[in-house]
Amino acid sequence: MLESIIQNLINALQWGSFYALIALGYTMVYGVLTLINFAHGDVFMVGAYIAFFVATFILSVLGLPGWVALGLTIPLTMILTSMVGVSLERIAYRPLRRKGAHRLYVVITALMCGLILEHGNLALLGASRKAFPPLIVEHVYTIGGVTFTNLKVAVIVTAILSFFVLQWIVTRTKIGMAMRAISYDKFAVPLMGIPIDSIIVITFALGSCFAGLAGILFATSYPVLEPYMGALIGWKAFIAAVVGGIGDIRGAFLGGFLLGAVEILVVAVFPSTFRDLIAFSVLLIILSIKPTGLFGIAKTTKI
């Protein structure tokens, strides 16, 4: 019984790591712009494909060993994926923001950007799935009846370290201070000499690079890529961010792990077809009790 609980806990931590990394991008953009970037799940998909092409190039063309390829693929994927997020902000979101467009139009634009990424991938690369190349040898360990792999541990540790790095950036650096200032009062920030457009670009870059990191971790763990792989996991990560308290980094991170834990526990007890039904029902109950999310705070507007 204890071994089963620990096994499911490890599985939940791995699955929740993907949700948590993607949810961080959602909550960062919302915290700064109060914008729900619905294309973020597809940025995760693009990150997985970027990792595929970078790793394939390093392995086949340069002929470097797998562990070197992994060490080069991770930073290159994060940089290139952040460029995708910055391009979306520059091309799609910034013109609407400068013209004072209604928030509904921005949300529709975000949805369209996600569809463009999906169908652009489909048009350029085709509908056939791609197998992600193995970069490291997967070792299976069994301790006291609990089975785990080195890859599973690496995913969990990477997600936790990423959260602490992001938390340090937001709370301890001038860029993070500027992000929090924009979140508090975006109209007064330009009067203080803070370049709001530059901070927004950095926010999109950070959120997108974490989506790229999630993409390569997911592709390494489940090495099958297809154009629509980011749609459902992106929506779930957004829901995790809302349950945790969107706009709060801690809430988004813990919300991702909460959703992963609920899904794994449901599959352990019930048939897998009940996974999404029960998981979303539990999250709905949480939101009905605390509409602002676990760490969210209701905002008041002074008149």
HELIX and SHEET records of a PDB file:
HELIX    1   1 LEU A    2  LEU A   33  1                                  32    
HELIX    2   2 HIS A   40  THR A   56  1                                  17    
HELIX    3   3 PHE A   57  LEU A   62  3                                   6    
HELIX    4   4 GLY A   66  LEU A   88  1                                  23    
HELIX    5   5 GLU A   89  TYR A   93  3                                   5    
HELIX    6   6 ARG A   94  ARG A   98  1                                   5    
HELIX    7   7 ARG A  103  LEU A  125  1                                  23    
HELIX    8   8 ASN A  150  ARG A  172  1                                  23    
HELIX    9   9 LYS A  174  TYR A  184  1                                  11    
HELIX   10  10 PRO A  190  MET A  192  5                                   3    
HELIX   11  11 ILE A  196  SER A  221  1                                  26    
HELIX   12  12 MET A  229  GLY A  244  1                                  16    
HELIX   13  13 ILE A  249  VAL A  269  1                                  21    
HELIX   14  14 SER A  272  PHE A  274  5                                   3    
HELIX   15  15 ARG A  275  ILE A  289  1                                  15    
SHEET    1   A 2 LYS A 130  ALA A 131  0                                        
SHEET    2   A 2 VAL A 224  LEU A 225 -1                                        
SHEET    1   B 2 VAL A 140  ILE A 143  0                                        
SHEET    2   B 2 VAL A 146  THR A 149 -1                                        
END                                                                             
